[in-house]
Amino acid sequence: MAQDNETSVGSSSVSSSLEVDSTLHEGYVCTLTPELVLKAREELQEKPEWRLRDVQALRDMIWKDYPNLRTRVDDAFLLRFLRARKFDYDRALQLLVNYYSCRKGWPEVFTNLKPSAVKPVLDSGFLTVLPHTDTEGRRIVCMRPGQWNPRNFPITENLRAIYLSLEKLIEAEETQVNGIVILADYEGVGLSQASNFGPFIAKRIIGILQDGFPIRIKAVNIINEPRIFKGIYAILRPFLKEKIVKRIFLHGSDLNSLHSNIPKAILPEEYGGTAGKLDISMWSQILLASENDFAQDFNQVALTRDGSLQGFVMNDAESDYLQCEESARGVKSQLYCY
C-alpha cells in the first residue's frame, strides 16, 4: 500500500526509480466518475495524486524481480492489479506473477484463447453477463451449469469462456473498483455434469479466481442447487478462503431470498425479475466483437525500460518457479482481504 512518506513505498525492492517517466503514461486517462474516485480512495487506498507513482513503483518491481516475464506494463493494465490488492505493491506483484503462471500451467485452457474458439459455450447458454449493474455498480455474471452437455465439449471450454468474460469485464475501470457478483443457477445439474468436476479442476479454478486474476468477487449467489450440490461444495470448500465463504449465499428455490441480494429490476423474468427475458446473445456478441482486441492482448507485447516494444520471454527456470503455488509473497497475501 502506498504510504504518506514517499521513501516508504511498500517494498524494499523498489529503488529510487520512483520518478515517473511521463512517456510511459501518455496513453492512460482515468475514466472513473468523481464518486468512484472517492470510493477507490476509501476502499482501495487509491490516491489520484499518487496513482502514476504507484504504477511506476509496480513497474520497477517487475523489471527488477522478473526482468524476463512477458507482460504488459502500461498504466491501465497494471492498475488492475494494484486495485485488486488495495495498492499493496508486493501483493499486486504476486497477483501479476500468478496471473501469468496460471496461464502457462494450464495449456488446455489458455492455448488459442479467443472468443470465436468458445462460441459453442456461449451459444449453449452456460454463461452470460446481465446488461445492467446492481445498486452498487457491480456487473452480474450469470452461470448455468445445467445448460452444459459434457458430450458436446469438455469442462475446460466452460472455463475458457469464463476467463474471457472476466478479461472483458475487467477492462472497465468501474468494474475494477466495484467488483462483480456471480449468479450461479444449478437447475438441471446432475451426475453427468458433477462427475466432470473433481478436486484437480476445483483447485485450479479457485486458484485463478482467488489468487490469479485481478477482479474483486463481492458475492456468489447460488440458486436451485440440487442435493448433489453438497458433494460439489464439499470439493470446493477446502480451497476457499474464509472471506469468499462468507460471500456465498445459498438461496435454493427461494427467489425472494435472491432478490434480497440482487434487485428484481436488473434480473430477467426467469429469476423473478422485471428486466425481460434472459438474453444470452448480447454478451456473446460483445465478446465476439472483441476478437481482435483479445488477439492483441494475449500476444503479450510489453514496454521495455527504454520505451521500446519487446516481448519478454521466460526461461525454463523462471517458468518452473512461476507456478500457481504460494511463494513467500503468496503466503503474505493470505493475511489480507481484498
Rosetta blueprint (number, residue, H / E / L):
1 M L
2 A L
3 Q L
4 D L
5 N L
6 E L
7 T L
8 S L
9 V L
10 G L
11 S L
12 S L
13 S L
14 V L
15 S L
16 S L
17 S L
18 L L
19 E L
20 V L
21 D L
22 S H
23 T H
24 L H
25 H L
26 E L
27 G L
28 Y L
29 V L
30 C L
31 T L
32 L L
33 T L
34 P H
35 E H
36 L H
37 V H
38 L H
39 K H
40 A H
41 R H
42 E H
43 E H
44 L H
45 Q L
46 E L
47 K L
48 P H
49 E H
50 W H
51 R H
52 L H
53 R H
54 D H
55 V H
56 Q H
57 A H
58 L H
59 R H
60 D H
61 M H
62 I H
63 W H
64 K H
65 D H
66 Y L
67 P L
68 N L
69 L L
70 R L
71 T L
72 R L
73 V L
74 D L
75 D H
76 A H
77 F H
78 L H
79 L H
80 R H
81 F H
82 L H
83 R H
84 A H
85 R L
86 K L
87 F L
88 D L
89 Y H
90 D H
91 R H
92 A H
93 L H
94 Q H
95 L H
96 L H
97 V H
98 N H
99 Y H
100 Y H
101 S H
102 C H
103 R H
104 K H
105 G H
106 W L
107 P H
108 E H
109 V H
110 F H
111 T L
112 N L
113 L L
114 K L
115 P H
116 S H
117 A H
118 V H
119 K H
120 P H
121 V H
122 L H
123 D H
124 S H
125 G L
126 F L
127 L E
128 T E
129 V E
130 L L
131 P L
132 H L
133 T L
134 D L
135 T L
136 E L
137 G L
138 R L
139 R E
140 I E
141 V E
142 C E
143 M E
144 R L
145 P H
146 G H
147 Q H
148 W L
149 N L
150 P L
151 R L
152 N L
153 F L
154 P L
155 I H
156 T H
157 E H
158 N H
159 L H
160 R H
161 A H
162 I H
163 Y H
164 L H
165 S H
166 L H
167 E H
168 K H
169 L H
170 I L
171 E L
172 A L
173 E H
174 E H
175 T H
176 Q H
177 V H
178 N H
179 G L
180 I E
181 V E
182 I E
183 L E
184 A E
185 D E
186 Y L
187 E L
188 G L
189 V L
190 G L
191 L H
192 S H
193 Q H
194 A H
195 S L
196 N L
197 F L
198 G L
199 P H
200 F H
201 I H
202 A H
203 K H
204 R H
205 I H
206 I H
207 G H
208 I H
209 L H
210 Q H
211 D H
212 G L
213 F L
214 P L
215 I L
216 R L
217 I E
218 K E
219 A E
220 V E
221 N E
222 I E
223 I E
224 N L
225 E L
226 P L
227 R L
228 I L
229 F H
230 K H
231 G H
232 I H
233 Y H
234 A H
235 I H
236 L H
237 R H
238 P H
239 F H
240 L L
241 K L
242 E H
243 K H
244 I H
245 V H
246 K L
247 R L
248 I E
249 F E
250 L E
251 H E
252 G E
253 S L
254 D L
255 L H
256 N H
257 S H
258 L H
259 H H
260 S L
261 N L
262 I L
263 P L
264 K H
265 A H
266 I H
267 L L
268 P L
269 E H
270 E H
271 Y H
272 G L
273 G L
274 T L
275 A L
276 G L
277 K L
278 L L
279 D L
280 I L
281 S H
282 M H
283 W H
284 S H
285 Q H
286 I H
287 L H
288 L H
289 A L
290 S L
291 E H
292 N H
293 D H
294 F H
295 A H
296 Q H
297 D H
298 F L
299 N L
300 Q L
301 V L
302 A E
303 L E
304 T L
305 R L
306 D L
307 G L
308 S L
309 L E
310 Q E
311 G L
312 F L
313 V L
314 M L
315 N L
316 D H
317 A H
318 E H
319 S H
320 D H
321 Y H
322 L L
323 Q L
324 C L
325 E L
326 E L
327 S L
328 A H
329 R H
330 G H
331 V H
332 K H
333 S H
334 Q L
335 L L
336 Y L
337 C L
338 Y L
